[in-house]
Amino acid sequence: MIAKLSGRLDATGEDWAIVDVGGVGYLVHCSRRTLAALGEVGEACTVHTELQVSENDMRLLGFAEGAERDWFRLLTGVQGVGSKVALAILSALSTGELRDACGRGDAAMVARANGVGPKLAGRIVNELKDKAGAMPGSGPGGFAPSAAPAGVKGADAASALENLGFKPGVAAQAVARALEELGEGASEGDLIRVALKKAAG
């Protein structure tokens, strides 16, 4: 899994950037806030990434900070929120503003994002209201996801299941059960295969 890219900013567009890493250009789709934070073309940059795989598409999403990626994952767990809508929300609101809006149930603030109507905004704040307090900036502890599988392999396996459409909680539990069955020495491929069966079953 690709979790982070560090290289040179090669080009940018309205909602994308190309990051050159060792001569390979990675196209990453970004929010406007991330694009603004990347700096000028030709400069060194680092982006946190999320790989999304669907039946007909594979795309890499880029984020200036891990907190934005955490919120992207949370947003795309809401029914009706795809990557395009999630990036629009993260373009319109900072992670702190989004946390506050969800915590207060302020749907109107979320509806400021392009493509987000009142009904969808209401669903977002209702579903995320109880989770907002655990997100970045909420206190000294910061982001502390529950039931997160231990280790890099576990985190990567959980991310792979989330990319296939499973909710973060379901993915984390499936990977934890797979780790119990296979042991810490299991390969990432075996871990994903067994976790996928457990999540689907």
Backbone bond lengths (Angstrom), bond angles and torsions (degrees), N, CA, C in turn:
res aa  C-N    CA-C-N  psi(-1)  N-CA   C-N-CA  omega(-1)  CA-C   N-CA-C  phi
1 M - - - 1.464 - - 1.533 109.86 -
2 I 1.317 115.82 144.21 1.466 121.20 177.95 1.523 107.71 -95.46
3 A 1.318 117.62 111.49 1.459 121.89 -177.25 1.522 112.91 -101.59
4 K 1.347 116.70 -23.94 1.467 119.96 -176.83 1.518 109.14 -158.46
5 L 1.326 115.49 145.23 1.464 121.18 175.25 1.523 108.96 -123.88
6 S 1.311 116.71 132.31 1.465 121.72 174.41 1.517 107.92 -126.51
7 G 1.315 116.60 122.96 1.460 120.37 -178.26 1.512 111.12 -172.32
8 R 1.333 115.64 -141.46 1.463 121.46 -178.53 1.524 109.32 -116.24
9 L 1.331 116.25 136.03 1.463 120.63 177.97 1.523 108.52 -72.58
10 D 1.331 116.30 113.99 1.459 121.68 -172.69 1.527 112.71 -93.00
11 A 1.341 116.89 -37.02 1.469 121.10 -178.89 1.519 108.57 -165.64
12 T 1.340 115.80 158.40 1.461 120.36 176.79 1.520 109.88 -138.88
13 G 1.335 115.32 156.74 1.455 122.02 174.90 1.509 109.21 -134.52
14 E 1.320 116.42 -162.40 1.467 120.19 -177.07 1.520 111.94 -63.46
15 D 1.328 116.88 -39.17 1.464 119.96 -178.09 1.529 112.38 -139.46
16 W 1.322 116.58 27.47 1.462 119.87 -179.54 1.525 111.14 -150.06
17 A 1.323 113.97 163.65 1.466 121.19 174.79 1.523 107.85 -145.18
18 I 1.322 115.87 152.99 1.461 120.84 173.26 1.523 106.99 -112.80
19 V 1.327 115.18 122.34 1.460 121.45 179.34 1.525 108.17 -107.77
20 D 1.327 115.97 120.46 1.463 121.98 -179.95 1.527 108.76 -88.23
21 V 1.322 115.41 115.64 1.465 121.28 178.19 1.525 107.83 -119.30
22 G 1.309 116.64 104.44 1.458 120.90 179.37 1.512 114.09 60.43
23 G 1.325 116.75 35.89 1.454 120.55 178.62 1.513 114.81 89.18
24 V 1.332 117.74 -4.06 1.465 122.16 177.03 1.525 108.39 -105.52
25 G 1.330 116.85 124.99 1.460 120.92 -179.40 1.515 111.64 -92.96
26 Y 1.326 116.88 119.57 1.464 122.26 178.80 1.528 109.25 -100.42
27 L 1.334 116.70 123.35 1.458 121.68 176.01 1.519 108.32 -85.47
28 V 1.321 116.79 119.05 1.462 120.97 179.55 1.524 109.23 -122.25
29 H 1.325 116.20 134.21 1.459 122.01 176.89 1.525 107.82 -88.56
30 C 1.331 116.63 133.44 1.464 120.65 -170.91 1.523 111.61 -136.29
31 S 1.331 114.88 160.84 1.459 120.49 169.09 1.527 108.50 -76.99
32 R 1.318 116.30 163.68 1.468 119.75 178.02 1.523 111.18 -63.14
33 R 1.324 116.91 -33.35 1.466 120.38 179.60 1.531 110.99 -65.38
34 T 1.323 116.28 -40.61 1.466 119.42 177.62 1.516 110.53 -66.80
35 L 1.340 117.39 -44.20 1.465 120.36 178.87 1.524 110.97 -57.01
36 A 1.329 116.16 -40.91 1.463 120.25 -179.78 1.527 111.36 -67.05
37 A 1.340 115.91 -31.39 1.465 119.98 -176.77 1.528 112.94 -81.82
38 L 1.329 117.32 -16.05 1.466 120.06 -175.89 1.522 113.44 -72.07
39 G 1.331 116.47 -22.04 1.459 119.34 179.62 1.515 112.53 94.23
40 E 1.331 116.06 -158.57 1.461 122.01 -175.13 1.526 111.46 -91.80
41 V 1.329 115.33 152.42 1.461 120.96 175.79 1.529 109.24 -57.93
42 G 1.313 116.55 134.35 1.458 121.93 -177.97 1.515 113.77 99.00
43 E 1.346 116.60 -15.81 1.462 120.32 -179.75 1.526 110.81 -87.40
44 A 1.329 115.10 159.79 1.464 120.66 175.62 1.522 109.12 -70.50
45 C 1.316 116.52 144.16 1.463 119.90 179.43 1.526 109.97 -151.15
46 T 1.319 114.81 160.98 1.462 122.26 175.93 1.515 108.43 -134.97
47 V 1.325 116.77 133.80 1.466 120.68 175.80 1.529 109.16 -129.65
48 H 1.327 115.12 137.48 1.457 121.07 169.80 1.523 106.05 -80.35
49 T 1.317 117.45 143.08 1.460 118.89 -172.24 1.521 113.12 -129.19
50 E 1.318 113.43 159.92 1.463 122.97 175.07 1.522 106.77 -137.75
51 L 1.321 117.03 125.13 1.461 121.24 179.47 1.519 109.08 -95.72
52 Q 1.330 116.11 124.10 1.462 120.85 177.39 1.522 109.17 -111.17
53 V 1.320 115.12 128.01 1.461 120.97 -179.09 1.519 108.97 -121.72
54 S 1.330 116.45 126.15 1.456 121.66 175.34 1.517 108.04 -125.81
55 E 1.325 116.43 -178.40 1.466 120.65 -176.81 1.522 111.81 -61.15
56 N 1.339 116.38 -37.24 1.463 119.99 -174.59 1.519 114.52 -115.59
57 D 1.318 117.60 4.68 1.459 118.41 -172.65 1.523 110.96 -152.63
58 M 1.311 115.37 153.79 1.461 122.44 171.98 1.517 106.34 -140.11
59 R 1.323 116.97 122.81 1.459 118.64 -178.95 1.514 111.07 -138.57
60 L 1.320 114.44 150.66 1.452 122.37 179.97 1.521 107.81 -106.56
61 L 1.325 116.65 125.76 1.460 122.36 177.41 1.516 108.46 -101.50
62 G 1.329 117.60 139.50 1.455 121.26 -177.84 1.517 112.33 -118.96
63 F 1.321 116.13 145.01 1.464 121.93 -177.08 1.529 109.98 -138.93
64 A 1.319 115.86 138.98 1.462 120.59 -178.26 1.524 111.94 -68.85
65 E 1.333 116.66 -26.92 1.459 120.05 -179.29 1.525 109.86 -143.81
66 G 1.324 115.28 156.88 1.454 120.13 -178.93 1.513 113.19 -61.43
67 A 1.343 117.15 -31.84 1.461 120.70 -179.16 1.524 111.36 -61.65
68 E 1.334 115.84 -38.74 1.464 119.27 179.66 1.529 109.97 -66.76
69 R 1.323 117.20 -39.11 1.463 120.47 177.70 1.528 110.79 -64.80
70 D 1.335 117.26 -39.13 1.465 120.42 177.82 1.527 110.63 -60.12
71 W 1.324 115.66 -42.97 1.462 119.78 179.27 1.523 111.17 -68.40
72 F 1.318 117.46 -36.93 1.467 120.75 177.18 1.527 109.97 -59.10
73 R 1.318 116.91 -45.73 1.463 121.08 179.62 1.523 110.82 -62.00
74 L 1.329 116.18 -40.99 1.462 120.07 -179.72 1.528 110.64 -66.97
75 L 1.321 116.30 -44.57 1.466 120.66 -179.01 1.525 112.02 -62.55
76 T 1.324 117.14 -43.24 1.462 119.77 -177.32 1.526 112.19 -73.33
77 G 1.320 117.20 -6.08 1.458 120.91 173.01 1.517 112.27 -81.83
78 V 1.333 116.89 -9.33 1.466 121.90 178.58 1.524 108.80 -87.64
79 Q 1.321 116.71 133.67 1.461 121.00 179.91 1.528 110.63 -58.15
80 G 1.322 115.78 130.91 1.461 120.51 178.84 1.511 114.15 92.67
81 V 1.338 117.01 -4.41 1.467 120.83 179.80 1.527 109.04 -108.01
82 G 1.329 116.18 105.20 1.453 121.26 174.90 1.513 109.95 -94.55
83 S 1.321 115.91 -174.37 1.461 119.61 -177.01 1.530 111.86 -63.83
84 K 1.339 117.49 -36.84 1.464 120.46 -178.62 1.524 111.41 -64.58
85 V 1.333 116.16 -45.11 1.470 120.37 179.39 1.524 110.49 -67.17
86 A 1.339 116.94 -41.62 1.467 119.98 179.88 1.525 111.04 -60.84
87 L 1.335 117.28 -41.97 1.466 120.24 178.35 1.525 111.21 -67.61
88 A 1.338 116.85 -34.03 1.469 119.64 177.05 1.524 110.57 -64.09
89 I 1.332 116.44 -40.52 1.468 120.61 178.24 1.525 110.23 -65.44
90 L 1.330 116.39 -42.96 1.466 120.30 -179.72 1.522 112.25 -72.35
91 S 1.339 116.85 -16.88 1.467 120.63 173.12 1.521 110.26 -78.22
92 A 1.340 115.91 -36.27 1.464 120.86 -175.75 1.522 112.87 -82.88
93 L 1.332 116.95 -31.58 1.464 121.05 -175.10 1.524 110.98 -127.44
94 S 1.313 116.26 141.86 1.464 119.89 172.02 1.527 107.77 -73.31
95 T 1.326 117.03 165.32 1.462 119.08 179.45 1.529 111.38 -61.88
96 G 1.322 116.80 -34.31 1.462 120.05 177.44 1.517 111.86 -66.94
97 E 1.340 116.69 -43.01 1.462 120.84 177.95 1.519 111.09 -64.14
98 L 1.323 116.14 -39.41 1.460 120.66 179.83 1.522 110.91 -66.57
99 R 1.326 116.39 -42.47 1.461 120.81 177.07 1.522 110.73 -59.90
100 D 1.332 116.21 -45.36 1.460 120.05 -179.15 1.524 111.53 -66.24
101 A 1.343 116.79 -40.77 1.464 120.97 -179.41 1.523 110.68 -62.84
102 C 1.322 116.94 -44.23 1.464 120.40 179.43 1.524 110.76 -67.91
103 G 1.323 116.66 -40.27 1.454 120.65 -179.98 1.517 112.63 -63.05
104 R 1.337 116.55 -34.76 1.470 121.38 -179.95 1.520 112.65 -89.81
105 G 1.339 116.84 -9.25 1.461 119.69 -175.11 1.516 111.75 71.93
106 D 1.340 116.62 31.22 1.467 122.27 -176.31 1.531 110.34 -88.02
107 A 1.342 115.75 83.46 1.464 120.62 -178.24 1.522 112.01 -65.67
108 A 1.331 117.01 -32.50 1.466 120.58 -178.11 1.525 111.17 -61.47
109 M 1.318 116.47 -34.94 1.462 120.10 179.98 1.530 110.37 -68.04
110 V 1.326 116.63 -41.84 1.467 120.78 179.19 1.525 110.56 -67.73
111 A 1.328 116.43 -33.18 1.466 121.29 -178.90 1.525 112.70 -69.54
112 R 1.331 117.87 -5.25 1.471 120.47 175.65 1.521 111.53 -67.16
113 A 1.320 116.89 -20.64 1.467 120.75 -178.14 1.525 110.85 -73.24
114 N 1.323 116.45 144.13 1.461 121.46 177.96 1.523 110.41 -60.96
115 G 1.332 115.93 133.32 1.457 120.67 176.81 1.512 114.98 82.84
116 V 1.327 117.53 4.95 1.467 121.28 179.59 1.524 109.07 -111.78
117 G 1.326 116.08 109.14 1.456 120.99 178.57 1.514 111.39 -86.52
118 P 1.339 117.00 172.64 1.469 121.05 -178.29 1.527 113.62 -57.76
119 K 1.345 116.85 -38.90 1.467 120.20 -177.71 1.525 110.92 -65.55
120 L 1.337 116.54 -47.14 1.465 120.13 179.64 1.524 110.87 -66.79
121 A 1.328 116.83 -40.41 1.468 120.37 178.69 1.523 110.48 -60.52
122 G 1.333 115.89 -40.33 1.462 120.29 177.98 1.516 111.95 -63.20
123 R 1.335 115.98 -41.15 1.461 119.89 178.88 1.526 110.64 -64.49
124 I 1.329 116.00 -40.66 1.472 120.21 -179.06 1.527 111.22 -61.37
125 V 1.324 116.84 -51.09 1.469 118.74 -177.17 1.525 111.54 -68.20
126 N 1.337 117.38 -33.74 1.466 119.57 179.01 1.523 111.53 -66.80
127 E 1.339 116.18 -41.92 1.463 119.75 -178.12 1.528 112.81 -75.30
128 L 1.331 116.33 -29.70 1.469 119.35 -174.28 1.523 114.01 -102.22
129 K 1.323 116.90 -2.81 1.468 120.16 -176.07 1.528 112.02 -56.11
130 D 1.331 116.35 -45.72 1.463 119.68 -177.32 1.525 112.90 -75.86
131 K 1.342 116.64 -18.42 1.466 120.62 -178.66 1.527 112.34 -92.98
132 A 1.328 116.43 -17.62 1.467 120.20 -173.61 1.525 112.49 -60.36
133 G 1.327 116.95 -35.32 1.452 120.30 -177.33 1.513 114.15 -64.31
134 A 1.339 117.61 -21.84 1.464 121.17 -179.47 1.519 112.36 -92.06
135 M 1.329 116.42 -1.39 1.455 119.67 -175.92 1.522 111.76 -86.17
136 P 1.345 118.30 167.67 1.463 122.55 -175.75 1.523 113.52 -51.90
137 G 1.352 114.38 135.87 1.458 119.87 177.26 1.509 113.88 91.07
138 S 1.350 117.01 -1.02 1.454 119.18 -175.48 1.525 112.83 -80.27
139 G 1.310 117.31 -14.67 1.455 119.38 -179.05 1.514 110.09 171.72
140 P 1.342 117.87 -173.91 1.457 120.64 -176.90 1.521 113.48 -58.67
141 G 1.326 116.51 -31.54 1.453 119.30 -176.29 1.508 113.94 -77.53
142 G 1.333 117.62 -21.43 1.454 120.53 -178.71 1.506 112.14 65.16
143 F 1.312 116.39 -148.47 1.459 122.67 -174.78 1.517 110.52 -78.46
144 A 1.294 116.67 124.92 1.462 120.94 178.89 1.514 109.52 -137.30
145 P 1.329 118.44 82.50 1.450 120.59 -177.94 1.519 111.74 -63.65
146 S 1.331 115.95 140.88 1.450 120.32 -178.80 1.514 110.74 -82.59
147 A 1.295 115.64 150.40 1.460 123.00 174.96 1.525 113.14 57.35
148 A 1.335 117.14 29.30 1.464 119.48 -179.59 1.518 109.51 -75.19
149 P 1.336 118.30 128.60 1.454 120.48 179.82 1.516 111.30 -65.45
150 A 1.330 115.80 142.94 1.457 120.22 -176.45 1.516 111.38 -76.20
151 G 1.322 115.60 150.51 1.453 121.29 173.31 1.510 113.93 85.58
152 V 1.344 114.24 159.70 1.464 120.54 -178.94 1.520 111.32 -65.01
153 K 1.350 116.86 -42.98 1.465 119.85 179.88 1.521 111.09 -61.51
154 G 1.333 116.07 -41.44 1.459 119.93 179.46 1.516 111.73 -64.04
155 A 1.333 116.40 -42.90 1.463 120.72 179.66 1.523 110.80 -65.30
156 D 1.337 116.37 -41.35 1.467 120.28 179.17 1.521 111.27 -65.98
157 A 1.330 116.84 -39.30 1.462 120.71 179.00 1.525 110.38 -65.59
158 A 1.331 116.73 -41.94 1.464 120.41 178.16 1.523 110.52 -63.32
159 S 1.333 116.60 -40.98 1.463 120.89 178.34 1.527 110.80 -62.74
160 A 1.344 116.70 -38.31 1.468 120.72 179.15 1.523 110.73 -63.33
161 L 1.328 117.03 -41.16 1.465 120.58 178.90 1.525 111.13 -67.82
162 E 1.337 116.46 -38.30 1.466 119.68 177.05 1.521 110.27 -62.80
163 N 1.327 116.97 -38.43 1.464 120.92 178.67 1.525 111.75 -64.89
164 L 1.329 116.59 -23.71 1.463 121.20 178.09 1.522 112.05 -88.19
165 G 1.333 116.38 1.99 1.462 119.94 173.32 1.512 116.20 108.11
166 F 1.337 118.39 -0.22 1.459 120.08 179.26 1.530 110.09 -80.72
167 K 1.329 116.05 145.36 1.463 121.26 177.44 1.527 109.09 -63.99
168 P 1.348 117.68 148.02 1.469 120.44 -179.11 1.524 114.07 -52.66
169 G 1.344 117.29 -42.44 1.459 120.27 179.82 1.514 112.75 -64.32
170 V 1.339 116.22 -41.99 1.467 121.54 178.92 1.525 109.95 -64.69
171 A 1.344 116.01 -44.15 1.463 121.00 -179.75 1.526 110.88 -61.56
172 A 1.331 116.87 -45.72 1.466 121.21 -178.42 1.524 111.39 -62.59
173 Q 1.337 116.74 -43.01 1.462 120.33 -179.86 1.524 111.16 -66.31
174 A 1.341 116.99 -40.66 1.465 120.93 179.80 1.525 111.01 -63.56
175 V 1.334 116.64 -41.64 1.466 120.43 179.18 1.529 110.57 -67.38
176 A 1.328 116.88 -39.55 1.465 120.32 178.67 1.529 110.53 -61.71
177 R 1.343 116.60 -40.99 1.471 120.75 178.59 1.528 110.87 -68.12
178 A 1.334 116.21 -37.43 1.467 120.42 178.26 1.526 110.56 -65.64
179 L 1.330 116.52 -39.40 1.468 120.90 178.25 1.523 111.10 -63.60
180 E 1.339 116.02 -39.11 1.464 119.98 177.93 1.530 110.43 -62.94
181 E 1.334 115.54 -38.69 1.463 120.26 -177.64 1.530 112.49 -75.09
182 L 1.327 116.63 -43.27 1.463 121.13 -173.17 1.523 114.16 -92.33
183 G 1.334 116.04 -26.32 1.456 119.73 -176.16 1.520 111.74 90.45
184 E 1.329 116.17 164.00 1.466 121.83 -175.77 1.526 113.24 -65.59
185 G 1.346 117.26 -20.62 1.458 119.94 -177.20 1.517 114.40 -83.44
186 A 1.326 117.78 0.92 1.466 121.07 -177.79 1.524 110.94 -66.19
187 S 1.326 115.52 148.46 1.466 119.60 176.57 1.521 109.28 -74.12
188 E 1.323 116.15 159.46 1.462 120.05 -179.86 1.531 110.76 -62.50
189 G 1.349 116.55 -38.08 1.458 120.54 179.79 1.519 112.10 -62.03
190 D 1.353 116.61 -45.57 1.465 120.53 178.35 1.522 110.63 -65.14
191 L 1.326 115.84 -38.62 1.458 121.01 -179.83 1.527 110.55 -61.64
192 I 1.327 116.36 -45.49 1.467 120.72 179.60 1.527 110.25 -64.67
193 R 1.338 116.86 -43.14 1.469 120.95 -177.92 1.530 111.28 -60.89
194 V 1.334 117.27 -48.02 1.459 121.05 -178.77 1.530 110.76 -69.84
195 A 1.335 116.57 -41.18 1.465 120.13 179.52 1.523 110.83 -62.97
196 L 1.322 116.72 -37.13 1.465 120.97 179.17 1.527 110.60 -62.65
197 K 1.333 116.56 -41.93 1.467 120.27 178.14 1.526 110.84 -63.10
198 K 1.333 115.85 -41.52 1.458 119.74 -178.21 1.526 111.12 -69.61
199 A 1.325 116.90 -38.29 1.468 120.13 179.60 1.525 110.98 -68.14
200 A 1.332 115.99 -36.44 1.467 120.34 -177.96 1.522 112.09 -80.36
201 G 1.340 115.40 -25.17 1.460 119.34 -174.91 1.503 114.04 -92.22
